[in-house]
Amino acid sequence: METLTASCVDAIETPAVEGLIFRPFRRDTDYPSYVEMLNAAYLEDKIDAVETVEGLKHEDDHLTHCDLNTDALVAAIGGKVVGQARVSWWVNDVGERLYGISGNVHPAWRGKGIGCALLRWQEQRARDIAAGHPNDGPRALQAWTMDSALSRARLLKRAGYQPVRYGFIMARSLEEPIPDLPLPAGLEVRPVQPAHMRAIWEALDEAFRDHWGHRPGTEEDYRRFIGWPDQTPQLWQVAWAGDQVAGMVLNTIFERENIALNQKRGWTDPICVRRPWRKQGLARALILRSLRLLEQQGMLEACLGVDTHNPNGALRLYESCGYRQINSSTTYRKPL
């Protein structure tokens, strides 16, 4: 068994599970069983998502403030990943220094103390990282989970995490009538070209500065954005005012996910409008264009995610366009 770094060793308490070891994440061999573990967890937790090796590798190629050699730990049995935990950190727009924790355990190995051990390690690792940071504002551990992931939510609550923000996953049938609404005067939707990508990303980041918890985008975020394996820019609805991006709906069809889950679903997400073009009906017009486009692609349903307390009334807008809640999520925090 390989030697763990000092950041890993001190906080590990191994449950009495035959063959269980904790070790660093191995990028050369762990992805197949890592994906298998995550997809089994999603199925158990009623989360309509399917991970791929390609997608996870791309995410890991563009991490910010998360070193997989020291900030990621796996629980393994017989060489296969049965649990996984990561720690990252960032400073948001209001100066809060947050230490994000994410992880999961294969359903077959839940209830044996593995999740608790991983969480204790994450909290200690976050404290070790924080010890090297300036004490210049509020600090907290932060975790996010779908509410249908009951075991994860229970684990966080028992460890003292408190809900601070809520979200919905919403769906809209494409078999229902889709109204027609023209774009506001002076705006047009253009086919996305490679030369547009920087302007689109910068407009997206700017528009989401009003979103709770926003942090400034980094160059690594941009590289992740332009290289995302499931990206479908041919489906994007981006409205331009001259040479300025006014708003957008970045539609995606996850083909492999649809096949695995036996569904015909497209995602109208993310959605944003920059401040000078708000309150003109642009978001609604782009959403309706997107719904018709997904219907033409043979989809039966459109989905999106929303912060239930979005300051710009996004939840009300989506409801008025026919979307209805199908799942919910919670962001939790615990003072560091």
C-alpha positions in Angstrom: 0.0 0.0 0.0 1.3 3.4 -0.9 2.4 6.0 1.6 -0.1 8.7 2.4 0.9 12.3 2.6 0.9 13.9 6.1 -2.3 15.8 5.3 -4.1 12.4 4.8 -2.7 10.4 7.7 -3.5 12.3 10.8 -7.3 12.4 10.4 -8.1 8.9 9.2 -10.0 6.6 11.5 -10.6 3.3 9.6 -13.9 1.6 10.4 -13.9 -2.2 11.0 -14.7 -3.2 7.5 -12.7 -6.2 6.1 -10.3 -5.1 3.4 -11.0 -1.4 3.7 -8.2 1.0 3.2 -8.0 4.8 2.8 -5.5 6.2 0.3 -5.0 9.0 -2.2 -6.9 9.2 -5.4 -5.0 7.5 -8.3 -5.7 9.2 -11.6 -4.1 6.4 -13.6 -6.4 3.6 -12.3 -9.3 4.9 -10.2 -11.7 6.5 -12.7 -13.6 3.4 -13.8 -14.6 2.3 -10.3 -15.0 6.0 -9.2 -17.6 6.4 -12.0 -19.2 3.1 -11.1 -19.5 4.2 -7.4 -21.0 7.6 -8.3 -23.6 6.2 -10.7 -24.7 3.6 -8.2 -25.0 6.3 -5.6 -27.1 8.5 -8.0 -29.4 5.6 -8.8 -29.9 4.9 -5.1 -30.4 8.6 -4.2 -32.9 9.2 -7.1 -30.6 11.6 -8.8 -31.2 11.7 -12.6 -27.5 12.0 -13.6 -24.9 9.7 -15.2 -21.2 10.4 -14.8 -18.5 9.4 -17.4 -14.8 8.8 -17.1 -14.3 11.4 -19.8 -16.3 14.0 -18.0 -14.7 13.5 -14.6 -11.2 13.6 -16.1 -12.0 16.9 -17.8 -13.2 18.3 -14.5 -10.1 17.2 -12.7 -7.9 18.7 -15.4 -9.2 22.1 -14.5 -9.4 22.2 -10.7 -8.8 25.4 -8.7 -7.5 25.2 -5.1 -7.8 21.4 -5.0 -4.7 19.2 -5.3 -5.7 15.6 -5.9 -2.4 14.5 -4.3 -3.4 16.0 -0.9 -7.0 17.1 -1.0 -8.7 13.9 -2.3 -9.1 10.6 -0.5 -10.7 7.3 -1.5 -12.0 4.4 0.5 -11.1 1.2 -1.4 -11.8 -2.5 -1.0 -10.2 -5.0 -3.3 -8.7 -2.2 -5.4 -12.1 -0.7 -6.2 -13.3 2.7 -5.0 -16.2 2.4 -2.7 -16.1 6.0 -1.3 -14.5 9.2 -2.1 -14.0 12.7 -0.6 -12.5 16.0 -1.7 -11.7 19.4 -0.3 -11.4 22.7 -2.2 -11.5 26.3 -1.2 -12.5 29.7 -2.6 -13.3 33.3 -1.6 -16.7 34.5 -2.8 -17.7 38.0 -3.9 -18.7 39.1 -0.3 -15.4 38.0 1.2 -16.4 34.7 2.7 -13.6 32.1 2.7 -15.3 28.8 2.1 -13.9 25.3 2.3 -16.0 23.0 0.1 -16.4 19.3 0.9 -17.8 16.8 -1.6 -18.0 13.0 -1.5 -20.1 9.9 -1.7 -20.1 6.2 -0.7 -21.3 3.3 -2.8 -24.8 2.2 -1.5 -23.6 -1.3 -0.8 -21.1 0.1 1.7 -23.2 2.7 3.4 -24.0 2.4 7.1 -20.6 1.1 8.0 -18.9 4.3 9.1 -17.1 5.0 5.9 -18.9 8.3 5.2 -18.3 9.5 8.8 -14.6 8.7 8.5 -14.3 10.6 5.2 -16.1 13.6 6.6 -13.9 13.8 9.6 -10.9 13.6 7.3 -12.3 16.4 5.2 -12.9 18.7 8.1 -9.4 18.2 9.4 -7.9 18.7 5.9 -9.9 22.0 5.6 -8.5 23.2 9.0 -5.0 22.4 7.8 -5.5 24.4 4.6 -7.1 27.3 6.5 -4.2 27.5 8.9 -2.1 28.8 6.0 -4.7 31.4 5.0 -5.1 35.0 6.3 -7.9 35.3 9.0 -9.5 38.2 7.0 -13.2 37.4 7.2 -15.9 34.8 7.8 -14.8 31.1 7.3 -17.0 28.1 6.9 -17.2 24.6 5.7 -19.7 24.2 2.8 -21.4 21.2 1.3 -24.2 20.8 -1.3 -26.5 17.8 -1.8 -29.7 16.9 -3.5 -32.4 16.4 -0.9 -33.3 13.0 -2.3 -29.8 11.8 -1.1 -31.1 11.1 2.3 -28.1 9.4 3.8 -25.8 12.3 2.8 -28.2 14.9 4.2 -28.4 12.9 7.5 -24.6 12.7 7.7 -24.2 16.4 7.3 -26.9 17.3 9.8 -25.5 15.0 12.4 -22.1 16.6 12.0 -23.5 20.0 12.8 -24.1 21.4 9.3 -27.0 23.8 8.9 -29.0 24.6 5.8 -28.3 28.1 4.4 -29.7 28.0 0.8 -32.1 25.9 -1.2 -32.6 25.1 -4.9 -35.0 23.2 -7.2 -34.6 21.0 -10.2 -37.5 21.8 -12.4 -39.0 20.1 -15.5 -41.3 21.3 -18.3 -43.1 18.9 -20.6 -42.5 19.6 -24.3 -45.7 18.0 -25.2 -47.6 21.0 -23.8 -48.1 24.1 -26.1 -45.1 26.4 -26.3 -46.0 30.1 -26.8 -44.2 32.2 -29.4 -42.5 35.4 -28.2 -40.2 37.6 -30.3 -36.9 38.9 -29.0 -36.9 42.5 -27.7 -36.1 45.1 -30.4 -32.5 45.4 -31.4 -31.4 41.9 -30.3 -30.7 38.8 -32.4 -29.7 35.2 -31.8 -26.6 34.2 -33.8 -25.1 30.7 -34.4 -22.3 30.2 -31.9 -18.8 30.4 -33.4 -15.5 29.5 -31.7 -14.5 33.2 -31.7 -17.6 33.9 -29.5 -16.7 31.6 -26.6 -14.7 34.1 -24.6 -17.4 36.8 -24.8 -20.1 34.3 -23.9 -18.2 33.0 -20.9 -17.4 36.5 -19.7 -21.0 37.6 -20.0 -22.2 34.5 -18.1 -19.7 35.2 -15.3 -20.8 38.9 -15.2 -24.5 38.1 -15.1 -24.1 35.6 -12.3 -22.5 38.2 -10.0 -26.0 38.7 -8.7 -26.2 35.0 -7.8 -25.8 34.0 -4.1 -22.3 32.7 -3.4 -20.8 33.8 -6.7 -17.0 33.9 -6.9 -15.0 35.5 -9.7 -14.3 33.1 -12.6 -10.7 32.1 -13.3 -8.8 31.2 -16.4 -9.0 27.6 -15.4 -12.8 27.9 -15.2 -12.8 29.2 -18.8 -10.7 26.3 -20.0 -13.1 23.9 -18.4 -16.0 25.7 -20.0 -14.7 25.6 -23.5 -13.5 22.0 -23.4 -16.5 20.4 -21.6 -17.1 17.1 -23.4 -20.9 17.3 -23.3 -21.0 20.8 -24.6 -23.6 21.4 -27.4 -23.0 25.0 -28.6 -25.1 24.3 -31.7 -28.1 24.3 -29.4 -27.3 27.5 -27.5 -29.5 30.5 -27.7 -27.3 33.6 -27.3 -28.8 37.0 -27.9 -26.5 39.8 -29.1 -26.9 43.6 -29.1 -24.3 44.6 -31.7 -21.0 43.2 -30.5 -22.3 42.7 -26.9 -23.8 39.5 -25.4 -27.1 40.5 -23.9 -28.3 37.1 -22.5 -28.3 33.4 -23.1 -29.7 29.9 -22.6 -27.0 27.3 -23.0 -29.0 24.3 -23.9 -27.5 20.8 -23.6 -28.7 17.3 -24.5 -26.8 14.6 -22.5 -27.2 11.8 -25.0 -25.4 9.1 -22.9 -27.4 10.1 -19.9 -30.7 9.9 -21.8 -29.9 6.4 -23.1 -28.9 5.1 -19.7 -32.0 6.6 -18.0 -34.3 5.8 -20.9 -35.5 9.4 -21.2 -35.7 12.2 -23.8 -34.6 15.2 -21.8 -32.8 18.4 -22.6 -31.4 21.0 -20.3 -32.2 24.7 -20.6 -29.5 25.7 -18.2 -27.6 28.0 -17.4 -29.9 31.0 -18.1 -28.8 34.6 -17.7 -29.4 38.1 -18.9 -26.9 41.0 -18.3 -28.1 43.9 -16.3 -28.7 46.5 -19.2 -31.1 44.1 -20.9 -33.1 42.8 -18.0 -36.9 43.5 -17.5 -37.4 43.4 -21.3 -38.7 39.9 -21.7 -35.4 38.6 -23.1 -35.1 35.6 -20.7 -38.6 34.4 -21.4 -38.1 34.8 -25.2 -34.8 32.8 -25.1 -36.4 30.1 -22.9 -39.4 29.6 -25.3 -37.0 29.5 -28.3 -35.0 26.8 -26.4 -38.1 24.7 -25.6 -39.1 24.7 -29.3 -35.5 23.8 -30.3 -35.4 20.9 -27.9 -38.8 19.7 -29.1 -37.5 19.7 -32.7 -34.6 17.6 -31.5 -37.1 14.9 -30.3 -36.9 15.7 -26.6 -40.0 15.2 -24.5 -38.9 17.3 -21.4 -36.8 20.2 -20.5 -35.1 20.7 -17.2 -33.1 23.4 -15.3 -31.8 24.2 -11.8 -32.7 27.3 -9.9 -31.8 29.1 -6.6 -35.2 29.4 -4.9 -34.2 32.9 -3.6 -32.8 34.2 -6.9 -32.9 38.0 -6.5 -34.1 38.5 -10.1 -37.3 36.4 -9.8 -36.0 33.4 -11.8 -38.2 30.9 -10.0 -41.4 32.9 -10.8 -40.3 33.2 -14.4 -39.7 29.5 -14.8 -43.0 28.6 -13.3 -44.7 31.0 -15.7 -43.0 29.2 -18.5 -44.5 25.8 -17.4 -41.6 24.4 -15.3 -42.5 22.5 -12.1 -40.3 21.2 -9.3 -39.2 17.6 -9.5 -36.4 17.6 -6.9 -34.6 20.0 -4.5 -31.2 20.6 -3.1 -29.7 22.2 0.0 -26.4 24.0 0.6 -25.1 23.5 4.1 -22.5 25.3 6.2 -20.7 24.8 9.4 -18.4 27.4 11.0 -14.8 26.4 10.6 
